[in-house]
Amino acid sequence: MNPVLQRELVAHLRSSRTYALHGLILALLGLLVIAAWPRTERIDVTNPVAARQLIELFFAGLFLLSSLTAPALAATALAGEKERKTYEMLLASALEPSTIVRGKWLAALAPSLLLTISALPLVMLCLPLGGMSFYEAAAATASLLATSACFALVGLFASAHFSRTAAALTAAYLAVLPITLVGVVVWMSTSGGSASVRLWLFGLVVPLGAAIVSSVLFGLIRQRLWYPPDVGSEGRDVVDEQREMRDAIGLVIRRHEFPDRLFAPAKRTELLPDGANPVLDKELRSELFSQGTLALRLVIQVSLLAALPIMGACLYLRPEWTPWYFCYVLLFNVLVGPAFSAGSVTQERERRTLDLLLTTTLPAGTILWGKLLGGLRVSGVLTLFLLWPPLLAVLLVPENHRQIGSFAALLLVVLLMCGLTSVLSLCCSVLCRRSSTSLAVAYLTLVALGCLTPAADYFARSFFPGTPLADALAWLSITSPAATLFYVPLEYTIATDGVVSLIGRAADWERFALHVGFQIAMLGTLLFATGRLFRQRYDAE
């Protein structure tokens, strides 16, 4: 058998936390099935709308779970070896690169595979209710397994190219999450359509495409392990910024020019002024970009490339979709924020420099604020880069001046989310011992905060419309920044049969104010808890 696979499976699946999390997810899925099960004594299988919605949501939820777990485990497979200084030992072993890649890949895929297989009995339980044939369910399962395998290889590809788990995780999620959202939209939009189209799409096209991409990625990773460019000097590369800028393809970051110096200021050539925070200065000028600017350039290029079609569709072609563009901005911030903040304290511990930092004369508050503001400045500036097109559209077009208040409200939601992302990631970095664990906890918490209550609201409106439970869950959606964007009023023009009409969406300022209050209260609570926990560890260590 594959020794790499054996070792990884023992390390990942032997812990009790893995089985506890697996059982918790299955229990939640089972509760959803029980809650949505028809209450009538006779089930009308000729019009099984509710049963079809249940199965659709079930597969969509499994797809989201697999897209979150498979890249996360794979992105730490090789980058973790580099951080633990065991990467060169692995390459120097008698194992062929294909054996190493296959072992790491299957080990990262195992949790998603086990979750999908163990959830199939729940799907089979719902099939007799009607609404979806066995062949459609089989095609959806095949697509789910194929995309999970492909997502795991995407994470492994990022892990092979980056030397830090934070950069590998960010790159993997940047590639996987947009595909995941498109997949969920396509799956839900084809609901109720032709069964033959679904069978052809999800039974043949998606698995075949995933297999082709997986084969290409497997070959590229194997080739990189045959000729690794990141070995020698214990796996550490000395990054020459001038050579990096000269050899860079696409975007070039000039740290001494505007606006690049807002998020990547040049290295300091003079003494630090009195009263400045040395931790903040070190984080911005050296720490965040000590391994070069490759990860940062990748984040900017991918985000702008994905933003162009979304911007064109949501701001100009279909202006009523404007909140969806701001949802994309929130998603981008959720992706990049933890990458710059979730490893602030854990990386100091992993490099054995935390003791040195704690023995300085700097108070705990100065250290903590330096770490927080360093990550917040980078993620905040990168997020705001995506907001200048709608800002120009509002300020430069006179007809849009009436939208200034609405745009300010949307901007407030994004700014609060920027702060919450950085503070929550820093809190996870104080709580956890490893950067990979801190990143995973931060991502899962942010995804749950943004998607859990809207999903519960949609589930209640689909299966319990008009009930007190549905009304209560609708009010709970104020905890989600994405749902709050749709409470802001917007006016837009629509041309129908040559007639141009001005249409506005009703405002719900009460729920918007409740969300702002909730975000501010959560920010204050997290700041207090993070400071308290850090001072306790500061005193203990």
ZAGUTI-415357 format. One record per residue (C-alpha): residue number from 1; x, y, z. Coordinates in nm, 2 decimals. Example, Ala and Ser with C-alpha at 12.3 -4.5 7.8 and 13.67 -1.06 7.14 Angstrom:
<recs>
  pos       x       y       z
    1    1.23   -0.45    0.78
    2    1.37   -0.11    0.71
</recs>
This chain:
<recs>
  pos       x       y       z
    1    0.00    0.00    0.00
    2    0.09    0.37   -0.03
    3    0.29    0.46    0.29
    4    0.21    0.83    0.24
    5   -0.16    0.75    0.23
    6   -0.14    0.52    0.54
    7    0.04    0.79    0.74
    8   -0.20    1.07    0.64
    9   -0.51    0.86    0.71
   10   -0.38    0.77    1.05
   11   -0.30    1.13    1.12
   12   -0.64    1.27    1.00
   13   -0.89    1.00    1.08
   14   -0.77    0.86    1.41
   15   -0.86    1.16    1.62
   16   -1.20    1.17    1.79
   17   -1.27    1.52    1.67
   18   -1.29    1.39    1.31
   19   -1.56    1.14    1.40
   20   -1.74    1.39    1.62
   21   -1.75    1.65    1.34
   22   -1.86    1.39    1.09
   23   -2.14    1.27    1.31
   24   -2.25    1.63    1.38
   25   -2.28    1.71    1.01
   26   -2.48    1.39    0.95
   27   -2.70    1.46    1.24
   28   -2.78    1.81    1.11
   29   -2.86    1.67    0.76
   30   -3.09    1.41    0.92
   31   -3.27    1.68    1.12
   32   -3.33    1.88    0.80
   33   -3.48    1.57    0.64
   34   -3.70    1.51    0.95
   35   -3.81    1.87    0.96
   36   -3.90    1.88    0.59
   37   -4.07    1.54    0.58
   38   -4.44    1.56    0.47
   39   -4.68    1.56    0.77
   40   -4.98    1.43    0.57
   41   -5.09    1.07    0.59
   42   -5.12    1.04    0.22
   43   -4.83    1.18    0.00
   44   -4.92    1.31   -0.35
   45   -4.64    1.18   -0.56
   46   -4.79    1.34   -0.87
   47   -4.69    1.69   -0.75
   48   -4.39    1.64   -0.53
   49   -4.26    2.00   -0.52
   50   -4.15    1.99   -0.16
   51   -3.97    1.66   -0.19
   52   -3.78    1.78   -0.50
   53   -3.68    2.10   -0.31
   54   -3.56    1.89   -0.02
   55   -3.33    1.67   -0.24
   56   -3.21    1.98   -0.43
   57   -3.10    2.15   -0.11
   58   -2.95    1.83    0.02
   59   -2.72    1.79   -0.28
   60   -2.64    2.16   -0.28
   61   -2.54    2.14    0.09
   62   -2.32    1.84    0.03
   63   -2.15    2.02   -0.26
   64   -2.08    2.32   -0.04
   65   -1.94    2.11    0.23
   66   -1.71    1.92    0.00
   67   -1.59    2.24   -0.16
   68   -1.49    2.37    0.18
   69   -1.32    2.06    0.32
   70   -1.13    1.90    0.03
   71   -0.92    2.21   -0.07
   72   -0.85    2.29    0.29
   73   -0.70    1.95    0.37
   74   -0.51    1.93    0.04
   75   -0.37    2.29    0.07
   76   -0.19    2.20    0.39
   77   -0.05    1.87    0.26
   78    0.28    1.98    0.10
   79    0.29    2.34    0.24
   80    0.27    2.19    0.59
   81    0.57    1.96    0.51
   82    0.77    2.27    0.40
   83    0.68    2.46    0.73
   84    0.77    2.15    0.94
   85    1.10    2.12    0.74
   86    1.02    1.77    0.63
   87    0.96    1.84    0.26
   88    1.31    1.76    0.15
   89    1.31    1.44    0.35
   90    1.00    1.33    0.18
   91    1.14    1.41   -0.17
   92    1.47    1.23   -0.08
   93    1.28    0.91    0.01
   94    1.26    0.61   -0.22
   95    0.90    0.70   -0.31
   96    0.82    0.82   -0.66
   97    0.65    1.16   -0.69
   98    0.34    1.00   -0.83
   99    0.31    0.79   -0.52
  100    0.35    1.10   -0.30
  101    0.09    1.30   -0.49
  102   -0.15    1.01   -0.50
  103   -0.12    0.95   -0.12
  104   -0.16    1.32   -0.03
  105   -0.45    1.35   -0.28
  106   -0.65    1.05   -0.16
  107   -0.59    1.14    0.21
  108   -0.73    1.49    0.15
  109   -1.02    1.35   -0.04
  110   -1.11    1.08    0.22
  111   -1.31    1.30    0.46
  112   -1.53    1.44    0.18
  113   -1.57    1.09    0.03
  114   -1.67    0.94    0.36
  115   -1.92    1.22    0.42
  116   -2.08    1.19    0.08
  117   -2.11    0.81    0.10
  118   -2.25    0.81    0.45
  119   -2.51    1.07    0.35
  120   -2.64    0.87    0.06
  121   -2.88    0.67    0.27
  122   -3.06    0.99    0.36
  123   -3.09    1.07   -0.01
  124   -3.23    0.73   -0.08
  125   -3.48    0.78    0.20
  126   -3.62    1.08    0.02
  127   -3.63    0.94   -0.33
  128   -3.96    0.74   -0.28
  129   -4.13    1.08   -0.21
  130   -4.09    1.15   -0.58
  131   -3.96    1.47   -0.76
  132   -3.63    1.32   -0.87
  133   -3.55    1.00   -1.04
  134   -3.28    0.75   -0.93
  135   -3.08    0.83   -1.24
  136   -3.07    1.21   -1.16
  137   -2.96    1.13   -0.80
  138   -2.69    0.90   -0.94
  139   -2.57    1.17   -1.18
  140   -2.56    1.43   -0.90
  141   -2.36    1.19   -0.69
  142   -2.11    1.13   -0.97
  143   -2.07    1.50   -1.02
  144   -2.02    1.55   -0.65
  145   -1.75    1.29   -0.62
  146   -1.57    1.41   -0.94
  147   -1.57    1.77   -0.84
  148   -1.45    1.68   -0.49
  149   -1.16    1.50   -0.63
  150   -1.08    1.79   -0.86
  151   -1.10    2.05   -0.58
  152   -0.86    1.84   -0.37
  153   -0.61    1.85   -0.65
  154   -0.66    2.22   -0.68
  155   -0.56    2.25   -0.32
  156   -0.27    2.02   -0.36
  157   -0.15    2.22   -0.67
  158   -0.15    2.54   -0.46
  159    0.02    2.36   -0.17
  160    0.30    2.25   -0.41
  161    0.36    2.60   -0.53
  162    0.35    2.80   -0.20
  163    0.57    2.76    0.10
  164    0.31    2.87    0.35
  165   -0.03    2.71    0.43
  166   -0.19    3.05    0.45
  167   -0.10    3.14    0.09
  168   -0.19    2.79   -0.03
  169   -0.53    2.80    0.13
  170   -0.61    3.15    0.00
  171   -0.51    3.05   -0.36
  172   -0.71    2.73   -0.34
  173   -1.03    2.90   -0.21
  174   -0.99    3.17   -0.47
  175   -1.00    2.91   -0.74
  176   -1.26    2.68   -0.59
  177   -1.53    2.90   -0.43
  178   -1.63    3.09   -0.75
  179   -1.67    2.76   -0.93
  180   -1.87    2.63   -0.63
  181   -2.11    2.93   -0.65
  182   -2.15    2.88   -1.02
  183   -2.22    2.51   -0.97
  184   -2.48    2.58   -0.70
  185   -2.66    2.84   -0.93
  186   -2.66    2.60   -1.22
  187   -2.79    2.31   -1.01
  188   -3.07    2.51   -0.86
  189   -3.16    2.69   -1.19
  190   -3.20    2.36   -1.37
  191   -3.45    2.24   -1.11
  192   -3.78    2.14   -1.27
  193   -3.63    2.14   -1.62
  194   -3.57    1.86   -1.85
  195   -3.44    1.54   -1.68
  196   -3.24    1.44   -1.99
  197   -3.05    1.78   -1.99
  198   -2.97    1.72   -1.62
  199   -2.85    1.37   -1.69
  200   -2.63    1.48   -1.98
  201   -2.49    1.78   -1.78
  202   -2.43    1.63   -1.44
  203   -2.38    1.27   -1.55
  204   -2.14    1.32   -1.83
  205   -2.02    1.68   -1.89
  206   -1.93    1.77   -1.53
  207   -1.75    1.44   -1.44
  208   -1.57    1.44   -1.77
  209   -1.45    1.80   -1.73
  210   -1.34    1.73   -1.37
  211   -1.15    1.42   -1.48
  212   -0.97    1.61   -1.75
  213   -0.87    1.90   -1.51
  214   -0.77    1.65   -1.25
  215   -0.54    1.46   -1.49
  216   -0.37    1.78   -1.59
  217   -0.32    1.90   -1.23
  218   -0.19    1.56   -1.13
  219    0.07    1.57   -1.40
  220    0.17    1.92   -1.32
  221    0.21    1.84   -0.94
  222    0.41    1.53   -1.02
  223    0.64    1.72   -1.26
  224    0.70    1.98   -0.99
  225    0.80    1.71   -0.74
  226    1.04    1.56   -0.99
  227    1.21    1.90   -1.04
  228    1.14    2.10   -0.72
  229    1.25    2.46   -0.74
  230    1.19    2.53   -0.37
  231    1.45    2.30   -0.21
  232    1.80    2.38   -0.08
  233    1.89    2.59    0.23
  234    1.63    2.39    0.42
  235    1.36    2.48    0.18
  236    1.39    2.86    0.22
  237    1.42    3.09   -0.07
  238    1.58    3.44   -0.06
  239    1.34    3.66   -0.24
  240    1.50    3.94   -0.45
  241    1.23    4.20   -0.51
  242    1.40    4.36   -0.81
  243    1.44    4.02   -0.98
  244    1.09    3.92   -0.89
  245    0.95    4.24   -1.04
  246    1.16    4.19   -1.35
  247    1.04    3.83   -1.40
  248    0.68    3.88   -1.29
  249    0.41    3.80   -1.54
  250    0.11    4.03   -1.55
  251    0.07    4.26   -1.25
  252    0.38    4.42   -1.10
  253    0.37    4.56   -0.75
  254    0.58    4.88   -0.70
  255    0.59    4.92   -0.33
  256    0.72    5.28   -0.34
  257    0.44    5.41   -0.56
  258    0.07    5.49   -0.51
  259   -0.16    5.30   -0.47
  260    0.06    5.00   -0.41
  261    0.22    5.15   -0.10
  262   -0.12    5.16    0.07
  263   -0.11    4.78    0.11
  264    0.26    4.70    0.05
  265    0.48    4.99    0.17
  266    0.85    4.98    0.08
  267    1.10    4.85    0.32
  268    1.22    5.11    0.57
  269    1.55    5.29    0.49
  270    1.55    5.53    0.79
  271    1.51    5.49    1.16
  272    1.16    5.43    1.31
  273    1.02    5.76    1.45
  274    0.94    5.79    1.82
  275    0.60    5.67    1.92
  276    0.55    5.45    1.62
  277    0.42    5.09    1.66
  278    0.72    4.87    1.57
  279    0.50    4.56    1.54
  280    0.27    4.73    1.28
  281    0.57    4.86    1.09
  282    0.73    4.52    1.08
  283    0.41    4.35    0.97
  284    0.34    4.59    0.68
  285    0.70    4.63    0.55
  286    0.85    4.29    0.61
  287    0.64    4.01    0.76
  288    0.34    4.00    0.53
  289    0.55    4.00    0.21
  290    0.87    3.83    0.33
  291    0.81    3.54    0.09
  292    0.76    3.77   -0.20
  293    0.45    3.92   -0.37
  294    0.34    3.61   -0.57
  295    0.05    3.53   -0.35
  296   -0.06    3.90   -0.34
  297   -0.03    3.94   -0.72
  298   -0.23    3.62   -0.77
  299   -0.51    3.74   -0.53
  300   -0.54    4.08   -0.71
  301   -0.53    3.94   -1.06
  302   -0.78    3.66   -1.00
  303   -1.02    3.89   -0.81
  304   -1.02    4.16   -1.07
  305   -1.06    3.90   -1.35
  306   -1.36    3.76   -1.18
  307   -1.50    4.10   -1.09
  308   -1.52    4.23   -1.45
  309   -1.80    4.01   -1.58
  310   -1.99    4.03   -1.24
  311   -1.95    4.41   -1.24
  312   -2.07    4.44   -1.60
  313   -2.38    4.22   -1.54
  314   -2.48    4.35   -1.20
  315   -2.41    4.73   -1.24
  316   -2.49    4.79   -1.60
  317   -2.68    4.51   -1.77
  318   -2.91    4.43   -1.48
  319   -2.89    4.71   -1.22
  320   -3.14    4.53   -1.00
  321   -2.87    4.28   -0.93
  322   -2.64    4.55   -0.78
  323   -2.65    4.38   -0.43
  324   -2.50    4.07   -0.58
  325   -2.19    4.26   -0.68
  326   -2.15    4.37   -0.32
  327   -2.20    4.00   -0.22
  328   -1.90    3.92   -0.44
  329   -1.70    4.20   -0.26
  330   -1.79    4.04    0.07
  331   -1.69    3.70   -0.05
  332   -1.35    3.84   -0.16
  333   -1.30    3.99    0.18
  334   -1.39    3.67    0.35
  335   -1.12    3.49    0.13
  336   -0.83    3.74    0.18
  337   -0.90    3.86    0.53
  338   -0.80    3.55    0.72
  339   -0.50    3.49    0.50
  340   -0.34    3.81    0.64
  341   -0.46    3.79    1.00
  342   -0.53    3.43    1.10
  343   -0.15    3.35    1.12
  344   -0.05    3.66    1.30
  345    0.02    3.49    1.64
  346    0.04    3.13    1.53
  347    0.32    3.19    1.29
  348    0.52    3.36    1.57
  349    0.47    3.04    1.77
  350    0.56    2.81    1.48
  351    0.88    3.00    1.41
  352    0.97    3.00    1.78
  353    0.98    3.38    1.79
  354    0.68    3.43    2.02
  355    0.89    3.41    2.33
  356    1.12    3.68    2.19
  357    0.83    3.90    2.11
  358    0.68    3.86    2.46
  359    1.01    3.94    2.63
  360    1.03    4.29    2.47
  361    0.93    4.60    2.65
  362    0.62    4.64    2.43
  363    0.29    4.60    2.61
  364    0.04    4.34    2.51
  365   -0.20    4.60    2.36
  366    0.07    4.74    2.13
  367    0.16    4.39    2.00
  368   -0.21    4.30    1.94
  369   -0.30    4.63    1.77
  370    0.00    4.61    1.55
  371   -0.10    4.26    1.44
  372   -0.46    4.36    1.39
  373   -0.40    4.68    1.19
  374   -0.14    4.52    0.97
  375   -0.37    4.25    0.84
  376   -0.67    4.49    0.83
  377   -0.49    4.75    0.62
  378   -0.39    4.50    0.35
  379   -0.73    4.32    0.33
  380   -0.92    4.64    0.36
  381   -0.74    4.82    0.08
  382   -0.76    4.52   -0.15
  383   -1.14    4.50   -0.08
  384   -1.19    4.87   -0.14
  385   -1.02    4.83   -0.48
  386   -1.33    4.65   -0.60
  387   -1.56    4.94   -0.49
  388   -1.42    5.23   -0.70
  389   -1.63    5.14   -1.02
  390   -1.97    5.17   -0.84
  391   -1.84    5.48   -0.65
  392   -1.75    5.65   -0.98
  393   -2.09    5.54   -1.13
  394   -2.27    5.71   -0.84
  395   -2.06    6.03   -0.82
  396   -2.00    6.11   -1.19
  397   -2.35    6.03   -1.33
  398   -2.60    6.30   -1.22
  399   -2.90    6.06   -1.24
  400   -2.73    5.84   -0.98
  401   -2.68    6.11   -0.72
  402   -3.00    6.01   -0.55
  403   -2.83    5.67   -0.48
  404   -2.56    5.82   -0.26
  405   -2.73    5.73    0.06
  406   -2.79    5.37   -0.05
  407   -2.43    5.34   -0.17
  408   -2.31    5.47    0.17
  409   -2.52    5.21    0.34
  410   -2.38    4.93    0.12
  411   -2.03    5.06    0.18
  412   -2.09    5.06    0.56
  413   -2.19    4.69    0.55
  414   -1.86    4.61    0.36
  415   -1.65    4.81    0.60
  416   -1.80    4.64    0.90
  417   -1.74    4.31    0.74
  418   -1.37    4.40    0.68
  419   -1.33    4.48    1.05
  420   -1.51    4.17    1.16
  421   -1.31    3.94    0.93
  422   -0.98    4.07    1.06
  423   -1.08    4.07    1.43
  424   -1.23    3.72    1.41
  425   -0.92    3.59    1.23
  426   -0.69    3.74    1.49
  427   -0.90    3.59    1.77
  428   -0.86    3.25    1.60
  429   -0.49    3.30    1.58
  430   -0.47    3.37    1.95
  431   -0.69    3.06    2.03
  432   -0.52    2.81    1.80
  433   -0.17    2.66    1.80
  434   -0.12    2.62    1.43
  435   -0.18    2.85    1.14
  436   -0.37    2.59    0.93
  437   -0.61    2.53    1.22
  438   -0.66    2.90    1.27
  439   -0.73    2.96    0.90
  440   -0.98    2.67    0.88
  441   -1.17    2.78    1.19
  442   -1.18    3.14    1.07
  443   -1.31    3.04    0.72
  444   -1.57    2.81    0.87
  445   -1.70    3.06    1.12
  446   -1.73    3.34    0.85
  447   -1.91    3.11    0.61
  448   -2.15    3.00    0.88
  449   -2.21    3.36    0.98
  450   -2.29    3.47    0.63
  451   -2.48    3.16    0.50
  452   -2.63    2.97    0.79
  453   -2.92    3.21    0.88
  454   -3.01    3.29    0.51
  455   -3.01    2.92    0.44
  456   -3.24    2.85    0.74
  457   -3.47    3.14    0.63
  458   -3.49    2.99    0.28
  459   -3.56    2.64    0.42
  460   -3.83    2.77    0.65
  461   -4.00    2.97    0.37
  462   -3.99    2.67    0.14
  463   -4.13    2.41    0.39
  464   -4.30    2.62    0.66
  465   -4.44    2.93    0.49
  466   -4.64    3.17    0.71
  467   -4.55    2.99    1.04
  468   -4.40    3.17    1.35
  469   -4.08    2.97    1.29
  470   -4.04    3.11    0.94
  471   -4.10    3.47    1.07
  472   -3.84    3.42    1.35
  473   -3.58    3.28    1.11
  474   -3.65    3.57    0.87
  475   -3.55    3.81    1.15
  476   -3.24    3.61    1.24
  477   -3.11    3.67    0.89
  478   -3.00    4.02    1.01
  479   -2.68    3.84    1.13
  480   -2.58    3.79    0.77
  481   -2.40    4.08    0.58
  482   -2.50    3.93    0.25
  483   -2.87    3.93    0.34
  484   -2.85    4.28    0.48
  485   -2.74    4.41    0.14
  486   -3.09    4.34    0.01
  487   -3.25    4.56    0.28
  488   -3.10    4.88    0.12
  489   -3.33    5.06   -0.13
  490   -3.21    5.10   -0.48
  491   -3.37    5.27   -0.79
  492   -3.30    5.16   -1.14
  493   -3.45    5.20   -1.49
  494   -3.59    4.91   -1.70
  495   -3.69    4.94   -2.06
  496   -3.99    4.73   -2.16
  497   -4.14    4.74   -2.51
  498   -3.96    5.07   -2.57
  499   -4.09    5.23   -2.25
  500   -3.83    5.33   -1.99
  501   -3.96    5.31   -1.63
  502   -3.80    5.39   -1.30
  503   -3.84    5.10   -1.05
  504   -3.73    5.11   -0.68
  505   -3.69    4.84   -0.42
  506   -3.85    4.90   -0.09
  507   -3.62    4.98    0.21
  508   -3.61    4.79    0.53
  509   -3.41    5.03    0.74
  510   -3.52    4.86    1.06
  511   -3.34    4.53    0.98
  512   -3.05    4.72    0.84
  513   -3.01    4.91    1.17
  514   -3.03    4.59    1.36
  515   -2.76    4.43    1.15
  516   -2.53    4.73    1.20
  517   -2.59    4.71    1.58
  518   -2.52    4.34    1.57
  519   -2.20    4.38    1.38
  520   -2.07    4.66    1.61
  521   -2.16    4.46    1.92
  522   -1.99    4.15    1.78
  523   -1.68    4.36    1.69
  524   -1.66    4.49    2.04
  525   -1.71    4.15    2.20
  526   -1.44    3.99    1.98
  527   -1.20    4.27    2.05
  528   -1.25    4.24    2.42
  529   -1.22    3.86    2.42
  530   -0.91    3.87    2.20
  531   -0.74    4.12    2.42
  532   -0.83    3.93    2.73
  533   -0.71    3.59    2.59
  534   -0.39    3.74    2.45
  535   -0.30    3.91    2.79
  536   -0.37    3.58    2.97
  537   -0.13    3.40    2.74
  538    0.11    3.69    2.75
  539    0.13    3.66    3.13
  540    0.15    3.28    3.12
  541    0.42    3.25    2.86
</recs>
